[in-house]
């Protein structure tokens, strides 16, 4: 099979030409036992077993973005065709890149964890049903920082090749390697949450244009003050409400006690019922021993809202599971009638209960 160079293609042209070249570059090259083991393990994985491909299956519910980057770094170095001469290294390398393209993107990872399907497949309907799914692209890529999949450039673009992703990761160009974002990082944490992470791109701090007749030393002395002024909006928007809340005293309602629905479970043995649907729920008697009648009424309303929210969440999971079974039964060319019958027979108790209560899904 002639190479891309022999056929007259420009070696510095498109990503496809470069990808074609490196596929031919591993012929006749050696590889270690560890590299061969990695290729064989990855090729045994299902195409959408992204956590398994990156060897993160055992920690998929707890792994962080840093863990995913480390796993991609390790697996890509083991399977890169320029470093691994195995004849199936190219296929394994593409699977590693595909897995990182999904798990390394926050929105795609959340969709994959929620539905279990490929976010970019033709069956990725969950994302299309999200009314905010197109906001980032309509905003001109402003919904996420550079290097994270905004159309027109970034590590997770749909048209990026495995080689380009590898080069960006290890050689900069908007990726994580070689200095990461290229600037300092500030983290603002409020109320014990994950915090707001602010990155400065492009290396050092920006310099102001010196005014006419002003010495350079005086200009530098004003930089700390200008930096403080630039942070004032953040301080006013976030810190001031926190300080106000610290000094706000008054009658505070007790925390909502834990509850279970339908059947008592020790120590949740005190029975009550929701106000509208009369669904029984049970709480720990010690948790409501000091509640007034008004607080108990509010507790009943809170229990009803919590029940409806819980049923709707479970119903969405049941619908998504049944949809996946039907999609698997449809196939690309022929429908599997046995699998389709099984999918149609799957029960959806939470959805049925919402219907019985007269609540829209």
SVG drawing of the C-alpha trace seen along z (x, -y; Angstrom):
<svg xmlns="http://www.w3.org/2000/svg" viewBox="-54 -64 67 77">
<polyline fill="none" stroke="black" stroke-width="0.4" points="0.0,0.0 1.7,-3.3 2.4,-5.8 0.9,-9.3 4.3,-10.8 4.6,-8.4 1.2,-9.3 2.1,-12.9 0.3,-14.2 1.9,-17.1 3.3,-15.7 2.6,-19.0 -0.9,-19.3 -3.9,-17.8 -4.1,-15.7 -5.3,-12.7 -2.1,-12.6 0.0,-12.7 -2.2,-10.0 -1.8,-7.9 2.0,-8.3 2.4,-7.2 0.3,-4.1 2.9,-2.9 5.8,-3.9 5.6,-1.0 6.2,1.8 9.3,3.8 9.9,2.0 10.3,3.7 8.2,3.4 8.6,4.4 6.5,7.0 4.8,4.2 3.8,2.4 2.4,5.6 0.5,6.3 -1.0,2.8 -2.1,3.2 -3.7,6.6 -5.5,5.3 -6.9,2.2 -8.1,4.1 -10.0,6.5 -12.1,3.6 -15.4,2.6 -15.2,-0.5 -17.1,-2.6 -15.5,-1.1 -13.6,-4.4 -12.7,-3.9 -11.5,-0.3 -9.4,-1.5 -7.6,-4.0 -7.3,-1.4 -9.6,-3.4 -12.5,-1.0 -11.9,-0.3 -11.9,-4.0 -14.3,-5.4 -16.7,-6.9 -13.9,-8.6 -11.2,-9.4 -10.4,-13.1 -9.4,-15.1 -5.8,-14.7 -6.2,-10.9 -7.6,-10.9 -4.8,-12.9 -2.2,-10.7 -3.9,-7.6 -4.0,-9.0 -0.3,-10.0 0.7,-6.5 -1.5,-4.6 -0.7,-6.9 3.1,-6.6 2.7,-2.8 0.6,-2.6 1.9,-5.4 2.9,-3.8 6.1,-5.9 7.2,-4.3 5.4,-0.9 6.1,1.3 3.2,3.7 1.1,4.1 -2.1,3.2 -0.6,0.3 -2.2,-2.2 -5.7,-0.8 -5.0,-0.8 -3.6,-4.3 -6.8,-5.6 -9.0,-3.9 -6.9,-5.6 -7.3,-9.0 -11.1,-8.4 -11.5,-7.5 -9.6,-10.6 -11.6,-12.8 -14.7,-11.8 -13.5,-11.4 -11.3,-14.5 -14.2,-16.7 -16.4,-17.5 -19.7,-17.7 -19.1,-14.5 -18.0,-12.6 -21.1,-13.6 -23.3,-12.5 -21.4,-9.2 -21.7,-8.5 -25.4,-9.4 -26.4,-7.4 -23.6,-4.9 -23.6,-5.6 -21.1,-7.3 -21.9,-11.1 -21.0,-11.6 -23.0,-8.6 -26.1,-9.0 -28.1,-7.8 -26.8,-10.6 -30.3,-12.0 -29.9,-12.9 -27.7,-15.8 -30.0,-17.0 -32.9,-17.2 -30.9,-19.6 -32.2,-23.1 -28.7,-24.5 -26.7,-22.0 -26.0,-24.5 -25.2,-27.5 -21.4,-27.1 -21.3,-27.0 -23.8,-29.8 -21.7,-32.0 -18.8,-31.7 -16.8,-29.3 -17.1,-31.5 -18.8,-28.8 -15.5,-27.1 -11.9,-28.1 -9.5,-27.8 -8.1,-24.3 -11.3,-22.6 -13.4,-21.8 -14.8,-25.2 -15.4,-24.9 -12.6,-26.4 -9.7,-25.1 -9.0,-23.0 -7.9,-19.6 -11.3,-18.0 -12.5,-19.3 -14.6,-16.7 -12.2,-16.9 -8.9,-16.6 -6.9,-13.6 -5.2,-11.2 -1.8,-12.6 -2.9,-16.2 -4.4,-15.4 -1.1,-13.7 1.0,-16.6 -1.2,-19.1 -1.0,-17.1 2.7,-16.7 3.8,-19.7 1.6,-22.6 -0.6,-24.2 -3.6,-24.6 -3.2,-21.3 -2.0,-20.3 1.6,-19.3 4.5,-21.7 3.3,-24.1 -0.5,-23.5 -2.4,-26.7 0.7,-28.8 -0.2,-31.1 -1.0,-31.2 -4.2,-29.7 -6.5,-31.2 -9.1,-29.2 -12.0,-30.8 -13.7,-28.4 -17.1,-29.3 -19.3,-27.2 -17.2,-24.0 -18.1,-23.5 -15.7,-22.7 -14.8,-26.4 -14.3,-28.6 -11.1,-28.2 -9.7,-31.3 -6.8,-30.8 -4.6,-33.5 -3.5,-32.5 -0.4,-33.5 2.4,-33.5 3.2,-36.5 1.0,-39.4 0.0,-41.9 2.0,-45.1 0.3,-48.5 1.6,-50.9 3.8,-53.5 2.5,-57.0 4.5,-59.8 7.1,-61.3 6.6,-58.6 9.6,-56.6 9.3,-52.9 9.9,-52.3 6.9,-54.4 4.7,-52.4 5.8,-49.1 5.0,-50.4 1.4,-51.0 0.9,-47.4 -0.1,-45.9 -2.7,-48.6 -4.2,-48.0 -4.3,-44.3 -6.2,-44.9 -8.6,-47.1 -9.2,-44.4 -10.1,-42.0 -12.7,-44.3 -15.6,-43.0 -14.9,-39.4 -14.5,-40.5 -17.8,-42.5 -19.7,-39.8 -18.6,-36.8 -16.9,-37.8 -19.4,-40.5 -22.4,-38.2 -20.4,-35.7 -19.4,-38.3 -23.0,-39.5 -24.2,-35.9 -21.8,-35.5 -23.3,-38.4 -26.9,-37.7 -28.7,-36.3 -32.3,-35.4 -34.7,-32.6 -33.4,-29.7 -35.4,-26.7 -34.0,-23.3 -32.3,-21.2 -34.5,-18.9 -34.4,-15.5 -33.7,-12.3 -36.7,-10.4 -37.8,-7.2 -40.9,-6.6 -43.6,-3.8 -42.1,-1.5 -40.3,-2.2 -36.7,-1.4 -35.0,-1.7 -34.6,-4.3 -37.0,-6.0 -40.2,-4.8 -42.3,-7.9 -45.0,-7.9 -46.3,-10.9 -47.9,-11.6 -47.5,-14.1 -50.2,-16.7 -51.5,-16.2 -50.7,-12.7 -51.0,-11.1 -47.8,-9.1 -46.6,-7.7 -43.1,-8.6 -41.1,-7.9 -38.6,-10.0 -36.5,-9.5 -38.6,-10.6 -35.6,-12.2 -35.1,-14.5 -38.6,-16.1 -39.0,-16.0 -38.7,-19.8 -40.6,-20.7 -43.7,-22.9 -46.9,-22.3 -45.9,-24.8 -42.5,-23.2 -44.1,-19.8 -46.5,-21.1 -43.4,-22.5 -41.8,-19.1 -44.7,-17.3 -44.5,-19.7 -40.7,-19.2 -41.2,-15.4 -43.7,-15.6 -41.4,-17.7 -38.5,-15.3 -40.6,-12.3 -41.6,-13.8 -38.1,-14.8 -36.8,-11.4 -39.4,-9.6 -38.7,-11.9 -35.0,-11.2 -35.5,-7.5 -38.0,-7.7 -35.5,-9.5 -33.0,-6.7 -35.6,-4.0 -36.4,-5.8 -32.7,-6.1 -32.1,-2.4 -35.0,-1.3 -33.9,-3.6 -30.5,-2.0 -31.9,1.5 -34.0,0.5 -31.1,-1.1 -29.0,2.0 -31.9,4.1 -32.3,1.9 -28.7,2.5 -27.4,0.8 -28.9,3.0 -31.4,5.5 -33.5,5.4 -33.1,8.2 -36.8,9.0 -35.9,11.0 -33.9,8.1 -36.6,5.6 -39.2,7.7 -37.1,7.8 -36.6,4.0 -40.3,3.4 -41.0,5.6 -38.7,3.7 -40.8,2.3 -40.6,-1.4 -42.0,-1.5 -41.1,-5.0 -42.7,-6.3 -45.8,-4.2 -46.1,-5.6 -45.8,-9.2 -48.6,-8.4 -50.7,-6.9 -50.2,-10.1 -51.2,-12.2 -47.8,-13.9 -46.2,-14.6 -42.9,-13.1"/>
</svg>
